[in-house]
Amino acid sequence: MIRLQGITKEYRMGDQTVHALQGVDLQIERNEMVAFIGASGSGKSTMMNIVGCLDRPSSGEYWLNGREVATMSGDDLARVRNQEIGFIFQSFHLLPRASAIDNVAQPLIYRGVPLRERMALATEALQRVGLGERMHHRPNELSGGQRQRVAIARALVGKPSILLADEPTGNLDSATSLDIMNLIRELHAGGQTVVIVTHEPEIADQCQRVVRLRDGRVMSDTLVAERAA
C-alpha cells in the first residue's frame, strides 16, 4: 500500500539547507496501524506531509497503492488526497458555522456527489463514530472529544484506503484521548489502515507498530508486541 524508497527532503532556510528526511525506506501494508514518533525536528511531520501527498520528496520513490506519486499531476494528487487519504488533524479544522453533518459532507462536494447521497453518507459516518444524535450541532455546541469525532467522521466519509492522523489527541484531556484512541482502534479492527503521527509514547504504544524517527532517519521499526515481550 505505502512504499518509501530512499526518501529525502531538503528545505532552504536562508543560506542553510535543512535535511528533514535522510534516506527513509519504509513499507506499510493494508490494515496496519502504524505510529510515527519522534521529538520536534525528528522528521515525523515531514513524513506525514509526504505520505499524505501534501508535499513531494526531494529524492527517492513513493509508491501509493501501486502508483508512483512522482508521476502524478497536481490534479491526480488532489484526487488522491480527496479519495484515498482521510486526514484527522490535532486542531479539528471544522467549519465553525456549519453543522456536524455539513462538515462531514464537505469532502463529497468536491467529488460531485449529489446532495441526497452526501447527506446519507455523512449520516452513516456520524453514526459510525457515535454522533448520530448530534448531527445538527455546530462545533461550538460540541465538546472537544465530539469535535474530534466529527473530524474522524469527515475523514471516513469518502471511504479512504488510509486514515492519516496528525496528533489526533493533542488538544484533548487524558480521558477523552483514551476514548478517541479506542475509536481509532475500532476502525482499524474493522479493516481501516491507520497511520498516526505523535510525540506521545502512550499513544504510539496503542498501535501495532512503532516507527521511531530521529534527525530525519528511521532509528527503529518495531511491533508493539515485540517491544512488550
C-alpha positions in Angstrom: 0.0 0.0 0.0 2.7 2.5 1.1 6.3 2.0 -0.1 9.0 4.6 0.5 12.5 4.0 -1.0 15.4 6.3 -0.3 13.2 9.3 0.6 14.9 12.5 1.3 13.5 16.0 1.9 15.5 19.2 2.0 14.4 22.7 2.8 16.2 26.0 2.3 16.2 28.3 5.3 18.1 31.5 4.5 21.6 30.3 3.5 21.2 27.0 5.2 19.9 23.6 3.9 17.8 21.6 6.4 17.8 17.9 5.8 14.4 17.0 7.1 14.5 13.3 5.8 17.7 11.5 5.0 17.2 8.2 3.1 14.0 6.7 4.6 13.0 3.2 3.5 9.6 2.0 4.8 6.7 -0.2 3.8 3.2 -0.1 5.3 0.7 -2.9 4.3 -3.0 -2.7 4.1 -4.8 -2.8 7.5 -1.7 -2.0 9.5 -1.9 0.5 12.4 1.4 2.4 12.5 2.7 5.3 14.6 5.5 7.7 13.6 7.0 9.0 16.8 9.8 11.4 17.5 10.7 14.7 19.1 10.3 18.1 17.4 12.6 18.2 14.4 12.8 14.4 14.0 11.1 14.4 10.6 7.7 12.9 11.6 5.7 15.9 10.3 7.6 15.9 7.0 6.9 12.1 6.8 3.2 12.9 7.3 3.2 15.5 4.6 4.9 13.2 2.1 2.7 10.1 2.9 -0.4 12.3 2.7 0.7 13.7 -0.7 0.8 17.2 0.8 4.5 17.6 -0.2 6.9 15.9 -2.6 10.2 14.4 -1.6 13.5 15.9 -2.8 14.6 12.4 -4.0 13.6 8.8 -3.7 10.4 7.0 -4.6 7.0 6.9 -3.0 4.6 4.3 -4.2 1.0 4.5 -3.1 -1.5 1.7 -3.9 0.8 0.6 -6.8 1.3 4.1 -8.3 4.5 6.2 -8.1 3.5 9.5 -6.7 6.2 11.4 -8.6 4.3 10.6 -11.9 1.1 12.1 -10.7 -0.1 15.6 -11.8 -1.4 18.2 -9.5 -4.9 17.1 -10.3 -4.0 13.5 -9.6 -2.6 14.4 -6.2 -5.7 16.4 -5.3 -7.8 13.4 -6.2 -5.7 11.1 -4.1 -6.0 13.5 -1.1 -9.7 13.7 -1.5 -10.5 10.0 -2.3 -7.7 7.8 -0.9 -6.5 9.5 2.2 -8.7 10.6 5.2 -7.0 13.3 7.3 -7.5 13.8 11.0 -5.8 17.0 12.5 -5.0 18.0 16.0 -7.0 21.2 15.7 -10.0 19.5 14.1 -10.2 22.1 11.2 -14.1 22.2 11.3 -16.1 25.0 9.7 -17.4 26.9 12.7 -20.7 28.0 11.2 -21.6 24.6 9.7 -23.4 21.7 11.4 -21.7 18.4 12.1 -23.4 16.8 9.1 -22.4 19.6 6.8 -18.8 19.5 8.0 -18.7 15.7 7.4 -20.3 16.0 3.9 -17.9 18.7 2.7 -15.3 16.5 1.1 -18.0 14.8 -1.0 -18.9 18.2 -2.6 -15.5 18.2 -4.4 -16.4 14.7 -5.8 -19.6 16.0 -7.3 -21.7 13.6 -5.1 -25.4 14.7 -5.2 -26.9 16.3 -2.1 -29.1 13.5 -1.0 -26.3 10.9 -1.3 -23.9 13.3 0.6 -26.3 13.6 3.5 -26.9 9.8 3.6 -23.1 9.1 3.6 -22.4 11.8 6.2 -25.2 10.5 8.4 -23.8 7.0 8.2 -20.3 8.3 9.1 -21.5 10.2 12.1 -23.5 7.2 13.4 -20.3 5.1 13.0 -18.4 7.4 15.4 -21.3 7.6 17.9 -22.7 11.1 17.0 -25.9 10.2 15.3 -27.8 12.4 17.7 -25.5 15.4 17.3 -25.7 15.8 13.5 -27.2 19.2 13.5 -25.0 20.7 16.2 -22.3 23.3 15.3 -18.7 22.8 16.6 -19.2 25.4 19.4 -22.0 23.2 20.7 -19.8 20.1 21.0 -17.1 19.0 23.4 -13.5 18.6 22.3 -13.9 14.9 22.0 -17.1 15.3 20.0 -15.4 17.7 17.6 -12.7 15.2 17.1 -15.3 12.5 16.3 -16.8 14.8 13.7 -13.3 15.2 12.2 -12.9 11.4 12.2 -16.3 11.0 10.5 -15.3 13.6 7.9 -12.1 11.6 7.2 -14.1 8.4 6.9 -17.0 9.6 4.8 -15.2 9.1 1.4 -14.2 5.5 2.4 -10.4 6.2 2.0 -7.8 3.5 1.9 -5.6 5.2 4.5 -6.6 7.2 7.6 -3.8 9.6 8.5 -4.0 11.2 11.9 -1.7 14.1 13.0 -1.5 14.3 16.8 -5.2 13.2 17.0 -5.3 13.6 20.8 -3.1 16.6 21.1 -5.8 19.0 22.2 -7.8 16.6 24.4 -7.6 15.6 28.1 -6.4 12.1 29.0 -9.8 10.5 29.4 -11.0 11.9 26.0 -7.8 10.9 24.4 -8.3 7.3 25.5 -11.9 7.5 24.1 -10.6 8.7 20.7 -7.9 6.1 20.6 -10.4 3.4 21.3 -12.5 4.6 18.4 -9.5 4.7 16.1 -8.6 1.1 17.2 -12.2 0.0 16.4 -11.8 1.5 12.9 -8.6 -0.4 12.5 -10.2 -3.6 13.7 -12.9 -3.0 11.0 -10.2 -3.1 8.3 -9.0 0.5 8.1 -5.3 1.2 7.5 -4.2 3.8 10.1 -1.0 6.0 10.3 -0.7 8.1 13.4 1.9 10.9 13.9 2.6 11.6 17.6 5.2 12.6 20.1 3.4 10.7 22.9 4.7 7.2 23.7 1.4 6.2 25.3 -0.4 6.9 22.1 2.2 5.2 19.9 2.1 2.1 22.2 -1.6 1.6 21.3 -0.6 1.0 17.6 0.6 -2.4 16.2 3.9 -1.0 15.0 6.0 2.0 16.1 8.5 3.7 13.7 10.8 6.0 15.7 12.4 8.9 13.8 15.4 11.0 14.8 17.2 13.6 12.7 15.3 12.6 9.6 16.2 8.9 9.8 14.3 5.8 11.0 16.0 4.7 14.2 13.8 1.8 15.0 10.8 0.0 13.5 9.2 -2.5 15.9 6.0 -4.3 16.6 4.5 -3.3 20.0 4.1 -7.0 20.9 7.8 -7.5 20.3 8.6 -4.5 22.5 6.5 -5.8 25.3 7.9 -9.3 25.1 
